[in-house]
Amino acid sequence: MDELPEEEKPGIPAWVVTFADLMSLLMCFFVLLLSFSEIDAQKFKQIAGELSKAFGVQRDIPALEIPMGTSPIFDQFSPAPPEPTVLNEIKQTTTDEQPQLQTLKSPNDVAVEAAMQEQMQETLDQILQVLEPAIADGRINVSQDQRRIVIRVEEKGSFPSGSAELTWEFEGLLLDMAVVLADIPGRLTVEGHTDNVPIRTDRFYSNWDLSAARAAAVANVLLARDYVLPTRLSVTGLADTEPRVSNSSADNRAKNRRVEIIIDLSEPLQEQEIRLRELIQNNAESREAIIGIESDTAPSGELVW
């Protein structure tokens, strides 16, 4: 006899098993992700700050000025002198002056800077002594620019208008100046300047020619008696490219027509500064060595000064 087919029993559908396996795998996956994850507090703070800026969240703005304090004794007391006001109140006044922190410099640095400034002043005094009459007449102006001394020769009394020929009086002054410049170290630069009015003559094609010719005339006089070495000197014609003031009036144009003798003391002062620092260091080392020898040779219990 043929066997009868077995009756199918009702049970869980087949897709439920697959779905349960999938959920189990997803849960394991997220558990692993959570176990592997690390929270960097610094990065989180940085990202939160950038997001707050991007979304316009109100934030503290750092103050660029140092806050001014008030006295803790009275709420309405101010250390500054009060100014009379209409209302019955006292306000604190402040100043924008910044204190100079000289304590950051060592005594050696202060001494070296003082020596360099004294050397610059001595050199400036030598030049002023020779050029005193011309300075009083307004023909020459002397100024100091850091480690440079600028002798500005005005057109007045030195060159005729539109000419590069020196006057006899100013030529003698330059010869006296050459004697002083011979004893002053450093590079010498003679710069010629004009105004913005164009010039066109048989000798000078443009303001460039005129400015270079005037600078060369001054240099030739300084080199005439071999007081100044030619290797120290350089000549430059700048025309109207570096005016002192705007060429808006006749007086301003006269100020721009000039010849400048620039004494650059950077290299000599730098070498002197190096020698001075070495001398101070050697003296300090020798003093320490002497103190060490005296302390070694002193009897026990004796105080050595």
C-alpha positions in Angstrom: 0.0 0.0 0.0 1.2 3.5 -0.7 2.1 5.6 2.3 -0.2 8.6 2.9 1.6 12.0 2.8 2.3 13.4 6.2 0.1 16.2 7.2 1.8 19.7 7.2 1.9 21.2 10.7 1.5 25.0 11.1 4.7 26.8 12.2 6.9 29.9 11.8 7.3 31.2 8.3 10.7 30.6 6.6 11.4 34.4 6.1 11.3 35.0 9.8 14.5 33.1 10.4 16.3 35.1 7.7 15.0 38.4 9.2 16.1 37.3 12.7 19.6 36.5 11.4 19.8 39.9 9.7 18.8 41.8 12.9 21.3 39.8 14.9 24.1 40.7 12.5 23.1 44.4 12.5 23.1 44.5 16.3 26.5 42.9 16.4 27.8 45.4 13.8 26.6 48.5 15.8 27.9 47.0 19.0 31.4 46.6 17.4 31.2 50.2 16.1 30.4 51.5 19.5 33.2 49.5 21.1 35.8 50.8 18.5 34.7 54.4 18.7 36.7 57.0 20.7 35.7 60.6 21.6 38.4 63.2 21.2 37.4 66.0 23.6 39.7 68.6 21.8 38.3 67.8 18.4 34.8 67.8 19.7 35.2 71.2 21.2 36.8 72.5 18.0 34.0 71.2 15.9 31.3 72.5 18.2 33.0 75.9 18.1 33.1 76.0 14.3 29.4 75.0 14.2 28.4 77.7 16.6 30.2 80.3 14.5 28.6 79.0 11.3 25.1 79.1 12.8 25.5 82.5 14.3 25.5 81.5 18.0 26.5 84.4 20.2 30.0 84.1 21.5 32.5 86.1 23.6 34.8 88.4 21.6 38.3 88.8 23.1 39.1 92.3 24.2 42.1 93.9 22.4 42.7 96.5 25.2 43.9 95.8 28.7 41.0 96.2 31.1 41.4 99.2 33.4 40.8 98.3 37.0 39.2 100.3 39.7 39.9 100.6 43.4 38.3 97.9 45.6 37.8 100.3 48.5 34.9 102.3 47.1 32.7 101.6 44.1 32.7 105.3 43.0 36.4 106.0 43.8 38.9 106.5 41.0 42.7 106.7 41.3 42.8 109.4 38.5 42.0 113.0 39.3 38.3 113.5 38.8 37.0 115.9 36.2 34.0 118.2 37.1 30.8 116.8 35.7 27.1 117.9 35.8 26.0 114.7 37.3 27.0 113.6 40.8 29.4 110.9 39.7 33.1 110.3 39.3 34.6 108.6 36.3 37.9 107.0 35.8 40.2 108.5 33.2 42.7 106.3 31.3 45.7 106.9 29.0 46.9 105.2 25.9 50.6 105.6 26.8 52.4 102.3 26.9 55.3 101.8 29.5 58.7 101.1 28.2 59.9 97.8 29.5 63.6 98.6 30.0 63.9 95.7 32.4 63.9 93.2 29.5 67.4 94.5 28.4 70.5 93.3 30.1 73.0 95.8 31.6 75.4 94.8 28.8 72.9 95.7 26.1 72.1 99.0 27.7 75.8 99.9 27.9 76.4 98.9 24.3 73.4 100.9 23.1 74.6 103.9 25.1 78.1 103.7 23.6 76.7 103.4 20.0 74.5 106.5 20.6 77.4 108.4 22.0 79.5 107.6 19.0 76.7 108.7 16.6 76.4 112.0 18.6 80.2 112.6 18.4 80.1 112.1 14.6 77.1 114.4 14.3 78.8 117.1 16.4 81.9 117.0 14.1 79.8 117.6 11.0 77.7 120.3 12.7 80.8 122.2 13.8 82.1 122.5 10.2 78.7 123.2 8.6 77.4 125.6 11.3 77.6 128.8 9.1 75.8 127.1 6.2 73.2 125.6 8.5 72.5 129.0 10.0 72.0 130.5 6.4 69.5 127.7 5.5 71.7 126.3 2.7 72.4 123.0 4.5 70.2 120.8 6.7 71.7 117.9 8.8 69.5 115.1 10.2 70.0 111.6 11.7 68.1 108.6 10.4 68.9 105.6 12.7 72.5 104.8 11.9 72.7 107.2 8.9 73.6 110.9 8.8 71.9 112.9 6.0 73.5 116.2 4.9 70.9 117.9 2.7 72.3 120.6 0.3 69.6 123.0 -0.8 69.7 124.6 -4.2 69.8 128.0 -2.6 73.4 129.3 -2.7 74.9 126.1 -4.1 73.7 125.8 -7.7 72.4 128.4 -10.1 68.9 127.6 -11.5 69.1 124.9 -14.1 72.8 124.5 -13.8 75.2 121.9 -12.3 78.0 124.4 -11.6 78.8 124.9 -7.9 79.2 128.3 -6.5 82.7 129.3 -5.3 81.6 129.7 -1.7 79.8 126.3 -1.6 82.8 124.6 -3.2 85.0 125.8 -0.4 82.5 124.5 2.1 82.6 121.1 0.5 86.4 121.0 0.7 86.2 121.6 4.4 83.6 118.9 4.7 85.9 116.5 2.9 88.4 116.8 5.7 85.8 115.8 8.3 84.4 113.0 6.1 87.9 111.5 5.7 88.0 110.7 9.4 84.4 109.3 9.5 84.1 105.6 8.4 81.2 104.2 6.4 79.8 104.4 2.9 79.1 107.8 1.3 76.3 108.3 -1.2 75.6 111.5 -3.1 72.0 111.7 -4.4 70.8 114.4 -6.8 67.1 115.4 -6.7 65.0 117.8 -8.8 61.4 119.0 -9.0 58.8 117.8 -11.5 59.2 120.7 -13.9 60.8 119.2 -17.1 64.1 120.6 -18.4 65.3 120.4 -22.0 68.6 122.2 -22.8 71.6 121.6 -24.9 73.5 120.1 -21.9 70.6 118.5 -20.0 68.2 116.3 -21.9 66.0 115.7 -18.8 65.8 116.0 -15.0 67.7 112.8 -14.8 70.8 114.4 -16.4 70.5 117.5 -14.2 70.2 115.5 -10.9 73.1 113.2 -11.9 75.3 116.1 -13.0 74.7 117.9 -9.7 75.5 114.8 -7.6 78.7 114.2 -9.7 79.8 117.8 -9.2 79.5 117.5 -5.4 81.4 114.1 -5.5 84.2 115.6 -7.7 84.8 118.3 -5.1 84.9 115.8 -2.2 87.5 113.8 -4.2 89.5 116.8 -5.3 92.2 116.7 -2.6 92.2 112.9 -2.0 90.8 113.2 1.5 87.9 110.9 0.7 88.7 107.5 -1.0 86.8 106.9 -4.3 86.0 103.4 -3.2 83.7 104.8 -0.4 81.7 107.1 -2.7 78.8 106.4 -5.0 76.7 108.9 -7.1 73.0 108.6 -7.9 70.7 110.8 -9.9 67.0 110.4 -8.9 65.4 113.3 -10.8 61.9 113.9 -9.2 61.2 110.3 -8.1 61.7 111.0 -4.3 60.3 114.5 -3.5 60.4 115.8 0.1 57.1 117.5 -0.3 54.5 117.8 -3.1 55.4 119.9 -6.1 52.3 122.1 -5.6 54.0 125.5 -5.2 57.2 127.3 -6.0 58.4 127.0 -2.5 57.8 123.2 -2.4 59.6 122.8 -5.7 62.6 124.7 -4.3 62.7 122.2 -1.4 62.7 119.3 -3.7 65.7 120.6 -5.7 68.6 119.4 -3.6 71.6 117.2 -3.2 71.9 114.8 -0.3 75.2 113.4 1.1 74.3 110.2 3.1 76.8 108.8 5.5 76.0 105.2 6.3 77.5 104.1 9.6 75.8 100.8 9.8 78.8 98.6 9.1 81.4 100.5 11.2 79.0 100.7 14.2 78.1 97.0 13.9 81.8 96.1 13.9 82.4 98.4 16.9 79.4 96.8 18.7 80.8 93.3 18.2 84.2 94.4 19.5 82.6 96.1 22.5 80.5 93.0 23.3 83.6 90.8 23.1 85.4 93.2 25.4 82.7 93.2 27.9 82.4 89.4 27.8 86.2 88.9 28.2 86.2 91.3 31.2 83.4 89.4 32.8 85.2 86.1 32.3 88.5 87.4 33.6 86.7 88.9 36.7 85.0 85.5 37.4 88.4 83.8 37.0 90.0 86.2 39.5 87.2 85.7 42.0 87.5 81.9 41.6 91.3 82.0 42.3 90.9 84.3 45.3 88.2 82.0 46.8 90.4 79.0 46.3 93.5 80.6 48.0 91.6 82.2 50.8 92.0 80.7 54.3 89.2 78.8 55.9 86.6 81.1 57.5 88.0 84.3 55.9 85.6 86.3 53.8 87.0 87.5 50.4 85.6 90.7 48.8 
